């Protein structure tokens, strides 16, 4: 399990599973080669925050 910072400034490995640190780094680099994934994650996070605010209002 990897927690990726939505500001694009890194990640933290919480569980390696069967992967080495080097393999995890390669996977993260693959998914962050452009900003598409980060933009999608940020948009989804924004939508979730809006829904929470609707529910709590």
N, C-alpha and C positions, 0 to 999 in steps of 0.2 A: 504494500500500500504506500502510495506516495501522495503527500499533500503539496500541491503546487500553489504558490502565491499568485494571486490574481493581478498583482501589479507587475508581474513578469520578472521579479527579482529573486528567483530561486525556488527551491523545493526542499522538502524534508522527507527522507525515507523512514517510514514507520515499521515496515515489515518487508524483508527481502524475499520471502517465499523461497522459490528455487532459483532466483536470479542473483547474479553477482552485482556488486555496486557498479561495476563498469557497464554491465548490460542494462541496468536501470538508467544510467546516465545516457546511454545511446538511445534508449526508448524516449526519454524526456526530450533529448535534442531533436529527435525525429518529429515529435509532435509540436515542437516549438520553433521549428525552422522558419516559419513565417508567423504572422500575428493572427492568422485565421482562427486557430483553436483558442487562443487567449481572448480574442474578441467575442467568440461564441460563449465562452465560460463567463465572461464579464456581463454579457447581455442576459444570460440565464440567471446569474446571481442578482442582477438588478430587478428582473421580473419577480423573483422569489421574494425579495425585500418589499416590493410593492404589494404583493399579495398578503404578506404578513401584516403590513400596515393597514390594509383593507380589513383584515380579520380583526385586528386589535382596535380598530376605530369604532 
